[in-house]
Amino acid sequence: MKLEVLVSAVEKDAAALISQMNIATDAILVNQCDHYGYESVPISGGAVRCFSMPERGVGLSRNTALLHAAGELVLFSDEDIVLSPDYAEKVLDAYRALPDADLILFNVKVAPARRTYWNRSTGRVTWKNYGRYPAYSISAKLSSLRRANVHYSLLFGGGAKYSNGEDSLFLRDCLRAGLTVYAHTACIGEEKERPSTWFNGYHEKFFRDRGVLYHHLYGMLAKPLALRFLLAHRDVMCREISVKKAWRIMCEGVREAKGG
């Protein structure tokens, strides 16, 4: 099986980023900058095809990479991820051990304050736990994604109208399409800390955007699940805006998503 890394970046030097990320297989780098362009950068394990584009949005970037992808397996990644020297071997071994898998979600080390998951056992990802995983944990069989006709939302994520959540929507669509998703204990890299491209505090836009996301994720359950979310995280998220007000703002986001 051939593995291809799909990288989303903003205003980066291609050669420097390839070295920094430790990319050692074929890859596609979509660099959002101030111009259109293309170059192929040879590496010892293949080549990195680099596409430059001025349009913004992480969903657009990932979809562009998917459009040009040619590997049997694809691994989504970001400019702040440093891949392990043996990442390709770990990914390939996992798919050999789980032949029915359409997607496998791997561990990536991040700062404790940013951690939303850590796979302590290998097993199926279901409707109960799919919302915890970031895009850079996701690998997939390219043929499965194309057969299911799934792609990233252009409404959510860095550079889009609403802050984040494109990764959760992507996994939801994969599950809806009947794809088999596994979580795996292998760690394939580490996040290099940097300022967030979308998060700058628990303000009104944060909660409103989260309300819009919850409508798209949970439908009729959006409002009660929004309240549960706020109660679970109130010590961190509701220091300046009360739980009651934050819930009201999230409900406004739900109504906005409905068009009301």
Secondary structure as UniProt FT lines:
FT   STRAND          3..10
FT   HELIX           14..21
FT   STRAND          27..32
FT   STRAND          37..43
FT   TURN            44..45
FT   STRAND          46..53
FT   HELIX           58..68
FT   STRAND          73..78
FT   TURN            79..80
FT   STRAND          81..83
FT   TURN            85..86
FT   HELIX           87..97
FT   TURN            99..100
FT   STRAND          103..109
FT   HELIX           112..114
FT   STRAND          123..124
FT   TURN            127..129
FT   HELIX           130..132
FT   HELIX           135..137
FT   STRAND          138..141
FT   HELIX           142..148
FT   TURN            158..159
FT   HELIX           166..176
FT   TURN            177..178
FT   STRAND          181..191
FT   HELIX           204..218
FT   HELIX           219..221
FT   HELIX           222..237
FT   HELIX           243..258
//
